[in-house]
Amino acid sequence: MQELDDIRLLREYAEAGSEAAFATLVERHVDRVYSVALRHAGNGHRAEEITQAVFVILAGKARSLRRGVILEGWLYQTARLTAVTQIRSEIRRANRERKAFVQTTSDENEPDEWSQMAPLLDGALAGLNEQDRNAVVLRFFYGKSLREVGAALGASEDSARMRVNRALEKLRQYFFKLGVTSTTGMIAGAMSAHSVQAAPAALAKMATAAALAKGAAGSGSALVMGKGVLKVMTWTKMQTTIVGAVIVALAAYSVMEHQTRVRLREQNESLQRKMAEMQTANEQMAKSSSRATARVQVLQVANTTMALPATNSSTTNLYTRFKGGIPHLTTQQLEAFLQANGRKVSTLLAAYRTGKDLDLLREAMAKYPNDRQVAFEAATSPWLSEDEKRPWLKAFEQAAPNNALAYYLSAMDDLKSDQKDAAIRELAGSAGRSFDDYTQIRKEDDVDAYLSAGYSVAEARVGSSVLMPQLDTVKKLGAQLVDLANSYNQGGDAASAQAVLQMAFGLGQTLDNAGPTSPTITQLLGFAIEKMALEKMDPNAVVGTNGQTVQDELNRIAQTRQTIKDLKNVVEPLMPNVTDQDMVNYANRVALFGETAAMQWVVSKYGQQQ
């Protein structure tokens, strides 16, 4: 079998220094590695450098690869990680162009399904577990039979078939939530036909030379890239969900994953409905000169662009004009909005937020006491007293029983009252539940109010912002848990202290894993809480299900935080140069793909102009 041949060739190189054996390995796998690199880099030259770096890494780790490793899967992961590391380096330098949505083939008749899937494929595969990802890579990138896939995975042909089908369904769901509708059969066919492209003829020899010479005969940037990836490879091995509190069942996290997928599907379906409503509203606007009050914002996917309203005469761009948000709407503007759209949950809350009119929140509380968003706004409002907010904490739990945030807010309230046992029960109740503070939904509804007040679609989309007092409460909860653990330690109860620290760590993990479209500030808060908890633990203690240590997790957090910081530092000076049209595209990308993806797009388009 080829898998055994791969390992034998690698051993020949590692033990006997056989350059011929290594060259054979490179020839065998270079097309697949190059294809992964090209999907990320969107640039043939950069993809070649990434490919060389991958084989430099392989040569360096030839002796240390664990027994039983599936080389095809290892090469795929290393190629993806190397490409991501290269992107980070480009962001730091801010002087190289990376296309936001890469073109993966020169075939002008490329099927539409593949053109939609290609930019998302590697992100989807990264979300699979190692066995599922290996199965997909072997089956569709290397064209293995199910019997061969099963043999490589140490399973039967039927088991391999089930694993491949299960992985395809996960990919289908991932694509679906990002707006790409397909079937497992279409995904399988597209990957088989288009996922692998022939590497340049000379690349295999260049990669072999670079690896065998440890970079001396190859691209200097490829060697630097390879060294950078080697430093972070241990950090990328631990991307599975970590155990929370000792008293919380391990299975809770798989429940959380399932519920998150259900929530994302519901949100996507809601967005699809809204998009249909928006299209109808736009058609009506074209036929009428009256000011639109219906929802007209357009959330477009991928490279779709939107026609802007009449050009503003200001010489500054939307980012500069609305960096601090849109001024509060007046009572007259709010009443006009409510009269046109009705006094329902979404409109009352949008009017309350955009006008900071507490009476409108009280009206929503009186009319819709069982609504989860009303309960959320009431429980977190900075303008209601603690006594007024307290009953809404339980109302929020009852209205949103699968939202971890409801339990966090109640736990913090319990700790304020020195009810430690009640707080612990609330935190235990949060296990297996996803975090949702409705940020995206709130922004979408606020856009309607701004449109009604006369702002353009572009101004409303870019200027819309929401307060997030709930994050301050959650931050305080993390700090209180660490303090509670300290008090247990001082009292000689080390076991309780460790249990509480695990709870704090689990809290941070929930925020860290809130999803790609949650605000970056939410992930950063998760990192801060995780760090607070981990720094009180033994650095050599194991904290995850895959053997990662406390120090491993601290390293991962530091590296990821630095990446986000680097990205923000590069993007900030670019934003005043972004056109109004692209500011709208940026806001849409934030809504659909998250802040990080949107910022990377800005760097790719405007960074080279600096």
Phi, psi and omega in degrees: 000150183295324181303316178294323178297320179301310182295321179296317178296320180294321178293322178298320179290316184293320187266327185245357180069030183286106179291328179296320179296317180293320179299322177297318177300316181298313179303322185289326189245356189298323181297317182292317179297316179299322181295318177298315181299320182292323178298325180279314189277328182065017186213122185301318181297314180293324179297323177295319179296318179297317180300314178300318181299320180300316182284335170298316179296317180301316179298320181290332184255010185304322183279338189254356179299135184295153178295142179084003180296140175269106190299323180301314179293321179295318179294321178299310181298318181294321178296318179295314180296319179298319179296318179296318179296322178296321179296319179298320179297322179295321179298317180298318182281330179055036180221017176233144183269131172233124182292139182292319178235106192285151174265124189257001179204152178268002180288114183289343179259028182301136181300144181299323181302316181291323180297331177279324183283323190307313181293342185257348191300311186289329173295322178294316180294326179297334180279350178279156173286169189300317182295316179295318181295317177300319180298316180294315181299314180295317186287315190252334177273325183253355176067029180286151173286163179297327176297317180291322177298315179299318180297319180295325182271358182073036183223173179281169178297319179296320178296321178296319179298316180296320181294317179297315180297320179295319179294320178298321179294322177296319178295318179300317180295321179298313179297320183299318183290344176258013172091008179254109182268126181206183175239163179297325178294319178294322179295315179299315180296319181295317180294317180298321186276330193233352187286339182241130177235152181292131176284157175308145188304321185274355188294322181300317179293321179296317180294320178298314180297317181297318182290314183291330179267007184055035174101345185296324183264358183247196181293131178298320180294329178294321180293314179299318179299316180299318179296321180296319180293320179301327181291331185252001184299323180294333180286335185270000179279352191242053184257025174263162181293139187259152182298138178271232183291154180299326184277357182261134183295143179298327183293347183300326184290327176293326175298317180300316179301315181298315182294325178297317179297320178298316181297317180296321178296317179298317180296321180295317179297321178298318179297320179299318179295319180296322180297322178295320178296320181296319181298318178297318180296320179296321178296322179293323179297323182293335183264351185229147178268354180290153182291135182288137172237354178275171181291124182229358181294148183245120174259100183262157183259147175056237188265009181300135179247166185232137177290129181278158173291187181307138185296133177287141183285349182294147179275351178266155183275174183301321182300315181293319183290327186239024180302323179270008181091173179275139178304155180303139177286150181279165178301320179297317179296319181294317181294323177296319178297314181292324179295323181283329188246355180088158183260068179258180184304306187296321183285319178298317180290323178295318179295320177299316184286318185281339179248355183052043181257103185295332179298327179290325174295317179298324177297317178295321179297322181286321184278325188230063185292343183258005180277137185292323180287326174296314179298320178298311181297319180293320182288339185244359184300128178285354184253000174260150178287162179300321180294324178290325183282331189303314180298335183280347175295312178291325178298323178295316178300317182291323182282333182227068186294344180258011180257115182299330182302322180301319180288324179297317181295319178293320180298319179295320178297321178295318180294324176300327180268010180062031177260077187297316182297320179295321179296319179298320179296320178297317181294321176297324179292339180283346184300136178082005181248145182273162181260128179213116176252017171060024184302311183294318179296319180297318179295319180300316181292324179295326178303321180301317181295319180293323177297318180296329182280358176106000176286150178288166177303316181297314181297318181294318182292318185280323185275348182292127176214154182233147174288149181228060180296338181298329181291325177296321178296317180293322177299316178296324178298315178301316180295321179296322179295319178296319177297321179296319177298320178299319180294323177296318178299316180296333178272003178086009180259077184294326182296315179294323179299315180294323179297318180291321177298322176296324177296316179298319178297317178297323176300312178298321179298320180299318178290318179303323184257025184295341178125154185295335182268358175286152183302146179303326181299330178293315178296319180296323176295320176302316178301316183298318180290317176303315182297317179302317181288315184296325182292346176265001182256165174294122184300339181265357180289148178274130182241354183234175181279349181253015176088005180290144182265172176302317181294323175303314181294320177298321177296317180299315181298314181299317182293317182290319177299319180295321178300314180295318179299315178302316181297314180297320180297327179282320186288321187308309180288347179277332189301322178297344180267352184285132180293160179300320178301315181287335174295323176293316177300321178298312180299322179292321179293323175301315182294323186268323188238351178102163184298318183300312179297321180294318179294321178298324177295318178300315179298317182297328185267326186246346184296323183289348180278347182282000000 
